[in-house]
Amino acid sequence: MKILINLFHPHLSQSKVNRAWAQRLAREPNVTVRKPYELYPDGKIDIAAEQAALLAHDRLVFQHPFYWYSIPPLMKQWLDDVLTYNWAYGPKGGVLAGKEWVCAISTGGPADSYQAGGYNSFSMSEFLKPLQQTANLLKTPFLPPFVFHGAVVADGQAIAQSAEDCAAHLLNPLLDPAKKLAALSAKMEQDGVSL
């Protein structure tokens, strides 16, 4: 499986967490890391290059800090510019159908602040609904995200561990629940287990 990491971080040189993740993931032979903020400092996105990168990979990862309860501005522009009508979706579109969509997100706040009654009032699943619906429109399965909370207070050991955890999550061939269930069912059948 070929994995594309689209790393959207407006200040990557100052990032401890996202930079560590990118460095760890870049060591994998089947992973391509693209950094649109570095590629397009003027905000002029090469749509053809971005579309070609998407087509060349099986799993599409969108890595970014959680930015004002959403995504960084260049990522929003990228979605608008690259995922065009009659290419990514629409009656003549759908070229990304079947590719997997995964988010890898760092937050400044602690995990317990992202829940009903918490400081941020809502869960990460609720905040990610617009991206999930975008994936649904493209017919790209939206897989469980990797979320690392408390990035602003994380020490070096926690950041290093988060990089390993992020890589394990994003490289997991059974991250898709449907594939995981199929593998489990096959294993149960092989072992003669029935429910």
N, C-alpha and C positions, 0 to 999 in steps of 0.2 A: 504494500500500500504506500502510495506517495502522499506525503503530507505537506501542505502549504501553510506556513505561519505568516499571517498578515499582522504585523506588529504595529499598532497605532499608538504611539506614545509621543506627545508633543515635546517632551523634555527627557528623552531617553538617556542622555549623558548624565543626568542627575538622578535617574532611577536606580535604585538598588535591586528591587524585586524583578521588574520586567526585563532589565538588562541581564540579570542572572539567569532567568528563564531562557532568554534568547541564546545566550552563550551555551547553555546546557543542550538546548534543542539543536543548535547548529552542528553539534558533534555527531548527530545521527545521519547515516548515509541516505536515508529515504526522506529527509526533511529539508525543505527550502524555507529560509527565513527572508521575508521581504519587509522593508521598513519604509512605508510610504512617506513619513515625515522627512526622512533623509533623501528619498528618491525625488520628492516633489516639494522642495522648500518654498517654491513660488505658488503652490496649490494647483498647478496645472498638471492634471493626471493624464498619463499616457494610457488611454482607455484600451487600445489594442494590446499593449503589453500586459496590462492587468487581466484582461479577458483570456489571453493566451496562458498566463500563469494559472488561472482557475481551471482551464480545460486540461492542463497537464497534470493535475493532481486529483486524488480520490477523496481526501479529507481536507476540508477547508477550515482552518482555525483562525479565529479573530481574537487576537490578544491585545488587551488594553487595560489601562487603569479605569476604574469606575469613576466617571467624570460627570459631576452634577447629575447624579442618578441616571446616567445615560452613557453615551459614547463620546469620545473626543471629536471635535468638529471636522477634522479631515476624514475621519471614518464615515461620518454622515455624508460628506460630499462624495466620498468614494462609492458608497452605496448608491447614491443618486446618479453618479456619472457612469459607473461601470456596469451595474445591473440593469441594463437597458431593456425597454419594451421590445418585444419580438426577437430578443436574444436570450435574456435570462428568464423572461416570463412573457405571457401573451400568446395569442393564437399561433404565431410562428416561432415562439421562443421555447424555452425549456431545455436548453443545452446543458444545464447543470443538474438536471434531474438525476437523482440517485447518488450524487456526491454527498458526503456527510458534512454537516455544519457543527462546529464546536466553538464555544467561547472559553477563553482563558482570561480571567479577570482578577485584578488586585483591587482591594478596597482599603481605605485608610482606617475605617471604623472596625470595631470588633464584631464577630459573628452575631452576638446576641442583640446587636443594634438593628439587624436586618430581619425583623419579625413583627407580627402584630403586637402592639404595645411597646415595642422597642423604639429607640431614638429615631430611626428612619421609617418607622411605621409599617413597612412592607417587607416581604421576603425577597431574596434575589430572584426567585422564580417569577414573582410578580413584576419586578423591574425589567426582566428580560423578555417579557411578552412581545414587545415590538420586533425584536430580533427573531424570536421564535416564529412569529407570523410571517416575517420576511422569508425565513427558511421554508415555511409551509408553502408560500406562494411560488417559490422556486422549485418545489418538490425535492428539497434536500433535507433528509432527516435531521432534525435538531437534536443533537445528542446531549447527555448530561454535561453541564459546564464544569470547568475547574475554577474554583473561587478560593482565593487566599485573602483572608481578612486580617486587619491589623498591620498592614504594611508599614505604616509610619512608625510603629514601635518595635518592629521585628528586628532581632539582632542577627548577626552574621550566621549563626548556626541555624536559626529558623529560616532564614532566606535560602541558605544552601539546601536545607531539607525541602523547602517549597519547590525549588528547582527540580529536585529528583522526583518529588510527588507529581509535579506538573508534567514532566516527561513521561512518567509511568502512565498517567491518565491519558495524555494525548496520543501515546503510542499503542495503547491497548486495542488490539484488533477486535475485541468483543465489547467495546464501549457502547455500540448500538444495542439497545435492549432486545431488539428482535433477533439479532445475531447471537446474543448471549443466550436467549431462550432456546433458539434452534440448537445451539451447541449442547446445552443442558439436556434437551429432549433426546438428542442423538446419543449422548452419554448414558442417559437412563435406559434407552432402548438397548444399547450395547450391553449394559450391565444387567438387563432383564428386570429392571425396576418399573413397576407400574403403580399408579395412584388410584 
